């Protein structure tokens, strides 16, 4: 398999550190509000990647965090006159419902900042001890200028950052581009530390949680949205290099951003769409299919056309499978337990090519076309039909689309036979009655 590595800015062979095992971490949400539809894209992309790894025979340890300490969480708590834990718990529960609504597989761990505080404080102290961080009036900052390879992920140069730094952003810092590891505060939730009461900086949290979940060595993949590449992921790497002498991950993967009707989603434009609302309107299958219709690194535009296209395409796949399920059950032919992987060769080639989901979808459409042709043939080998059914099921399952097989009852079979008989006798009134009954049962 080949994947695009944001660090090298090129497609590389993916070779996990441990044979047949994949370690993957994806930055999770700051839980001060509901997830918007843009937050759903990394959920879908990396769950699909995980599913394909597992189909390919890998064991995957996939971790994603919750940032439950943040100025926005504190501001929301003050506004609502509740504590921060209540705000965080509310939106973690809502985010988890979105994940479930998107039919994602269960994560190996979902660490929270509040549960990792002791490790975070120890990590910051270790950075001070090696001379890569310093305390200033209760705040602690990271020395960006002394980070040897700073900018290696985002291709930023320290000198350019210094030129562009705001002069009024220099208070308490040795350099205006130094970033916060610990923030002194007397408002909201806070913890005691060697530097006084405060809370951690955002860029430190993920480094510590990765260390806690995976140990001190590099993981295989670190992922997230393109908007996290700088400064968040760059600052994660700088801290890891300073203390562990490696850039956290062998591969850095970033998904592209979303547009709504050709415009960037933003509060100022009033076009923010909440994921929960879109899921209620469209369902998880349609959202997943729509999200993967564009390559994960490309921008994706959501509008009525892309939504309707996703509905139509899924409808065609389901219609073919439904017809095939019925035909096999009427003939009392069982589906095989294992998939014929030769049928999935083209699909696998597409997915191996940096998760090329649009090309993989074309392979699914070709498989559906082949299934329809087999179903229309007079002397179809139903064992071959069964193989194509399982192949299509396997491919859409990798895309996270729910597979719901139809099980016919004796009454279903009786109605189906009566429907075919009425058609053959050209009794269209009765045929329409039977068809209506079969449609109500979800068979047609």
N, C-alpha and C positions, 0 to 999 in steps of 0.2 A: 504493500500500500504506500502511496505517496501523498504527502500533505504539505500545504504551504506553511512554511515557518516564518512568522513575522520577524523573528530575530535576524535571520539570514536574508529575508526578503526574496525567498525562492522556494520552489517545490523540492522537497527532499524525500528520500526513502524513510518510511517510519520503521525504526527498529527499536522496540522497547528495551529498557535496561535489563529486565528479567524476561526470559523466554515465556511466551504465551500469557504474560501478565501486563496489564496497562494501568498506570496510576495517572489519574486525571483530576484536576481541580479547576473549578469555574467560579469566578467571583459572583457572590449572591447579592441580594438587594439590601439597601438601607431601609429599614422598615418604619417609615414615618407616614406612608400613604399606601393606597392600593397600587398594584403593579399595572403599568400601562402596557399597551399592546407591543411596544418596542421591547419591553422586558421579556416578553414571551419568546422572542426570536432565539436568544442564546439557550433558553430552556429547551427549545425544540431541536436546534442544531446539534447541541452536544448530547442530548438524549438519543438522537438518530445515530450520531457517531458511535456512541456506546453500544447501541443495538447492533450496528454493523460489525463492530469489533467482536461482540459475543457470537454473532453468526459465523464469523471467521475463525472462531475457536479460542479467542482470548478471554481470560478472566479479567474483569474490569473493576477497579476500585475508584469510584467516582464520588468526589466530595464537593459540596458547595456550601458556603457559609451564610449566616445572617449577621449583618451589622446592626446591632441593637443598641449602639451608643453613638449619638450624633447630635449636633446642634439642632437639626431639624426635628428630631424626636423630642428633644427638650422643649423646643418652642411649641410644638403641638401639645405636649403635656401641660405646659403653662397655660396655653390658650383654653384647653378643655378642663383645667383644674383637676387633673388626675396625675398619677405618677408615670414615669417613663416606662416601667415594666408593663403597665396596662396598654399603653400605645403600641409597644413592640409586640406584645402577645397578640393583640388584635390583628395587626397586619402580617405577622408571621402565619397566623391561622388562615388569613385571606390568601396569602401567597401560596400556601400549601394547597388550598382548594384549587387555585389556578393550575398548579403543577398536576394535580390529580385530574382536573378537567382536560388537560392536554395529554392524558394517558401516558405519563412518564413513568419510567421504572424507578423503584425505590433507591434512594441514594445510600451510599455506605455510611455517610455521616453528614450532619448539618450543624457544624459547630457555631456557637454564638460568642460574640466578643465578651459579653458579661461573664461567660463561663470560662474565659481564657485569660482573665486579667492578671493573675499571678505570673503566668508565663510571659505576658506582654511586658510587664514591668521588669522582669528578669532580663528579657531580650534587650530592652532599651538600656539597662545598666551595663550589659555586656558591650553594647556599641560605644558607650562612654568609656568603658575600660580599655578598649582598643584604640581610642582616640578618634573615633569617627562620629562622635556626637558630643554635645556639650549642653550644660544647663545654664539658663539665663533667667533669673528672677522667677523660678518655679516652672518655666517652660523648658522643654528639651528639644534641640534641633539637630538634624543630620547635616554633616559637612559635605555638601554636594561637590564643592571644588576639589576635595581630596578623594573623591570616588573615581578611581582610575578609568573605568570604561563607561562613565555616566553618559547616557544618550545612545547606547548601543542598540536598543530596541526601536526607539523612535527617530533615530538619526538626528538627534539634537546635539548641538555643541555648547559646552559650558560658557564659552566666550559670548556666543550669540544670546544665550539666556541672560547673561549678565547685562548685556547691552539693552535688552528688552525689559529688564526688571523694573518694577515701579519703585521709585525712590521712597515713597511712604510705606513700603512693605519691608522696611529695614529694621523696625523697632525690635531691639533685643537680640538681633541676629548678627553673627559675624559677617554674613553675606546675605544679600536680599533673596538669593535663590535657595537658601537652606530651607528644608521643609520640616514641619512639626512632627515630633515623635510623641511628645506629651504636652498637654495643654493645661496650664494652671486655670482653675475656674472656681468660682464661688456660687455658681448658679446651676441648678439641676443636679442630676446624678453625678457622683464623683467618688474617687477612691484615694486612699492614702498611698503615698509613694515616698521614696527617698527625697523627692524634690517638692513635696507638699501635696495638697489635695488637688485632684484634677482628673482628667480622662485622656485616653490615648488618641494619637492621630490616626486617621483613616488608613494611611499607607502602610502602617506597621502591622495592622491586625492580620491581614491575610498571610504575611510571611510567617508569623508565629503559628497560626492555625495549620498551615501546610506542614510546618516542622512537627507540630504535635500529632497530626494525623498520619503522616507518612515517614517520620524520622528525619534525619539530617541530610540525606542524600538527595540528589536531583530527582524530581518526578518526570514522567514522560511528557505530559501535556498540561499547560496552564492556558485556560481559555477565558473569554469574555467578549464584550462588545468592543467595537473599534474605538469608542469614546473613552475606553479605559487605558488605551495604549500609552498615552501621556496625559498627565504625569503619574497616574496611579501605578501602572505596571512597571514603568521605568523606575519609580521610587522603590517598589518592591525589590526589583533586581539589585539596585544599589545597596540596599541593606543586607541582602543575602550575600552579595559579593564581599561586603565588608566583614561579615562574620563567618560565613560558611565557604567563601571562595568559589561559589558557583552561582549561575543565574537562575536558580530555582528549578527551571524546566528545560528539557532538551528541545521541546517545541512549544512555541507560543502561537496560539490560534485566536483570530479575532473575526467575529461576524460583522457584516455590514449593517448599516443603519436603515431605518424605515422612513418612508415618506407617506403622507396621507394626501391623496389626490395631487401628487406632484410637489407638495410642500413639506418641509421639515416639520415634524410634530413638535409643538411647543405650547406652553401655557399662554404666551402672549398672542398667539394666533387663534387660540381657543379650539384647537383641533386634537387635543389629547384624548385618546380613546382608551378606556380602562379595559384591561384584559378580561376581567370578569363579565363585563357587559357584552363584549364580542363573543365570548364563549357561550353566553346565554342565547345570543342571537344565531350563531352559526354552528356551535358544537365544536368539540375538540378536533374531530377528524378533518373538517373543512379548514380550520385554522392551521393545522399542521401541514396539510397538503398545499395550501396557499403559501405558507412560509417557505416551504422547500421547493417551490416552483422556480425560484431564482437561486443561483449559486450562493452559498452561504456567505462568501466574501463580497458579493455584489450588493449594491443598494436594492431595496425592494419597495415598490410603490403599491400601496393598498388603495383600491378604489372599487367601485361597483363591478367593473369588468373583471378584475382579478378574483373577486369573490364569486361571481357567477361562473367563471371558468373553472374554479376549484370545485364548485358544487356539481357542475356538469360532468367533469372528468371523473369524480368519485362515483357519480350516479351510473356512468357507463360501466365502471369496474364492478360495482355491486350488482348491476342488472345481469351481467354475464355470469358472475359467480352464483347468483340466485337461480338462474336458469339451469346451470350445471349441477347445483346441489339437488334440484328437483329431479332432473333426468337420472342422476346416479341412484337416488333413493327409490325411484319408481322401478329401476332395474335391479335394486338390491345389491349395488356395487359399493364396496367400502373404499374410503380414501386411505392412501398409504400413510404410514406414520412418518416416514422420512422423505425429505425433498430430493428430487432429482437435480443435483447441483449443476449438471450440464446445461439444463434449461436456463439457469441463472448466470451463465458465463458472461453474457453481455452486460447484465445488471452489475455483476461484480467488477467488471472492467471499469465501468463508469464510477462506481463507488470508490474503487481503488485509486482513481484519478482525482485526488483531492476532494473527495466527497461530492462528485459532480451529480447532484440530485436531478437537474433537468434532463441530463442524458439517461440517468437511471429510470426516470419516469417514462421516457420514450420506450425503454425496454419493457416496462410494465404494460404500456399501451399495445406494443407489438404482441405481448403474451396474451392480452385480452382478445386481440384480433384473431390470433391463432385458436384460442378457446372457442370463440364464436363460430369460426369456420368448421371446427370439429363438431360443434353442436348442430350445425346445419346439415352436415353430411348424413347420407342415408345409412350407411353401414359403418358407423363410428365405433372405434375400439374404445370402449368406456374406461378401460384401464389406463389408456393414454390420456383421456379427458381428466381422469382423477389425478394424474401426475401434473398436468397443467394447472389444475385447481390449487394444489398444494404449493406449486411454485409461485403463483400469484399471491396466495395467502402469505407466503414467507416474505415476499418483496414488500407488500404493503405493511406487514407487521414491522419490518425494519424501519419503515417510515412512521411507525407509531399509530397506524390506522387500525382500529379495532376490527377483528375478524369475527363475524357472527354467522356461524353455520346454521342453516335451516334444518330442523328435524320435522319430518312430516308425520302427522298422526294418521290413523286408519281413515278417519273422516276426510282429511286433506287428500289422501290418495284417491278415495272414492269420488270426491268432487272433481279432482283433476281428470280422472278417467271419464267421468260424465261430461266434462267440458270438451274433451277431445272427441268423444262420441257425438255430441251435439254439433260440433264443427264439421265432422265428417259427414253427418246427415244433413248439413246445411240448415239446421234448426237454430237460426241466429238469435231468436228470442231466448231460448233456454241457454244457449252458449253465453249470452250476455249476463244472464242470471248467475251462472256458475263462475264466470270470470269475476263478477262483482264480489261473490262470496270468497273466492280465492284471493282477491286483492285485499279484502278486509282482513284476511288471515295473514297477510304479509307474504304470500307465496308468489304472487304476480305483481 
